Amino acid sequence: MKPSTESLPVVKCIVVDQFGYLPNSSKTAVLRRPEQGFDAGIEYTPGASYQVVNIASGEIVFTGSPVVWGDGEVNTTSGDKVWWLDFSSVREPGDYVIVDADNHLRSAEFRIGSDVYRPVLIQAVRTFFYQRAGFAKRTPFAEAAWADEASHMKPGQDTEARLYNATDDASTERDLSGGWYDAGDYNKYTSWHAGYLLSLMETYNDRPAIWSDDFNLPESGNGIPDLVDEIKWGMDWLVKMQESDGSVLSVMGLDHGSPPSSADGPSVYGPATTNASLAAAAAFAFGAELFTQFDDDTLKTYASHLQQRAIDAWRWADANPSVTFRNSDNGVAAGEQEVDNSGRKDKKLAAAIYLFATTGDSTYRDYVDANRPDIYWVSPWNEELLHALLVYARLPNATSSVADTLNQQYQQSMQGAENWSDIHNQTDAYRAFIGDGNFTWGSSRTMAVKGATFYRLQKFAIASASDNAIDDVALDYLHYLHGVNPMGKVYLSNMGAYGAEDSVDSFYHSWFTDGSADWDSVTESNYGPAPGFVVGGANPQYNWDACCPTSCGGSGNNARCGMAPLSPPHNQPPMKSYADFNTGWPVNSWQVTENSNGYQVAYIRLLSKFVE
């Protein structure tokens, strides 16, 4: 039996989680017949009989028939007709494939086991090591293919960074080394960076027992979980960004190169802002709580200093409520992290919650009680604030009436459209509903965050009796990212060594740059990009630059446009708006394939809920 399954062609019309499934979880393969989009010419009609086959023994452990989704209609999100094959009864650990016995085709391989996601988690966390600025990536901690010396440590770079509009003024020089490259660019954005720290600290606190000290980081073996070591690396940079008056600098613009250590240009920074100071206040306050958990005097002292830093940042922001800096308008870095009045109000509310949690000072509680919003809508777009509100509601000295209201409103809002209602109605053919309109730049993050909104019902013990399938619902969002999607694509880079048969081959990153003989592509370069990076994912808003095809500054640039926008991802159903490519301007692959620490922390947070 084993040779016959190995010889069967793999068809992307039978999509599974390519890493695998937990023994006691629900397990549903999606069978698809493309009707719309780039693959509409594929002819596939599911057979009547499917088998789950143990690869090692050749044993058929399950036989069943698929069930049509949506009365056979075409799913607008994917452009496919879909069937579901439920094989949840298969629980024995092992390696398997699903075989279409009538058409003599098979799925990608997958594994069932309680530890199936741990190797994936390790690689996903290790991407932060590769994203460290100012830190040498040397073997054995870096794999030899991605070894590099410390970046941005040359004269005029991170240890000697200057204010963006005063680069000739030595008095503005600061040592702002460390931290993480934000995404495929090497810039460092304070507000976003603080948010990554909050998410990673939350992830650790949710399940501290799973975080071991053996992720092959330089800090491994020091008695502190490696995730916490990585958090401290990120926190140390945020500390450097704080000025003596409590304010926090907003952003750093770094030069780019492949590999990162080849970057030669100067590093500059933007001025302090209210947004950056409030975001940092929240991260400092949470860090003050996190680092006290360990029997380490140095970390306890560090935690005490973080608490004071949080208070100082809050005081400065409270006294300076509207100080802004639009970095992209001033030529500093690429993305724009500045927020409006509403955004600053949300940041201040979150900072007050974490300050109250760590200090117990009723001033912060009073601010929360007076300014907290009602929760009428739970979405990936407001989950950061909603999570902070649920943190407040769980605190033992929170105002009980406010806490009760927040919990009730969250639970009630989860019952409606876009949440339990769409889950119970089986609205999404791929079992991971976000709605067509939420497929935008960074849809991988949206998927991961959406799974977490369901999991919070369990985390904060506010699920109703009808919400007893939380794990399976959250897992379906994880399965989407692991290959249960119309592309049959694992939206993590270079994961072939960890169980994926089709993971991201090429993505936009300044290190793994287009045309690099070493790092451009898994299949066409010597090494390809490092493993474990979460890319943006399907984005139906993708298009080439507005200058294309004739106005990009000359015939040479115009020729870089090509004949038409790349399709896919252009002009496809939402879930099919993806391709592996890393072509820069004017084709602008970053709209689809760029990684982001924001995507990474959302994915790690969801994945970690299912790791033993």
Secondary structure, DSSP 4 states (H G I P E B T S, - for coil): -HHHHHHSPB-TTEE--SSEE-TTS--EEEEEEE-SSTTTT------S-EEEEETTT--EEEEE--EESGGGPPBTTTTEEEEEEE-TT--S-EEEEEEETTTTEE---EEE-TTTTHHHHHHHHHHHHHTBTT--B-TTTS-GGG-BPPSS-STTSGGGBEETT-TT-GGG-B----SB--BSS--EEHHHHHHHHHHHHHHHHH-GGG--S-SS-TTTTSSS-HHHHHHHHHHHHHHHTB-TTS-BB-EEE----SSGGG--S--EEPPB-HHHHHHHHHHHHHHHHHGGGSS-HHHHHHHHHHHHHHHHHHHHHHHSTT----TGGGTSSSS-----HHHHHHHHHHHHHHHHHHH--HHHHHHHHHHPPP-----TTTHHHHHHHHHHHHSTTS-HHHHHHHHHHHHHHTTSTTTHHHHHTT--TTS----GGG-STTHHHHHHHHHHHHHHHHHTT---TT-TTHHHHHHHHHHHHTT-STT--EEEES-GGGT-SSEE-----SSS-TT-TTTS-TTTSSS-SPTTPBB----TT----TTTTT-SSSHHHHHHT-SS--TTTTTS-GGG--------TTT-THHHH-BBHHHHHHHHHHHGGG--
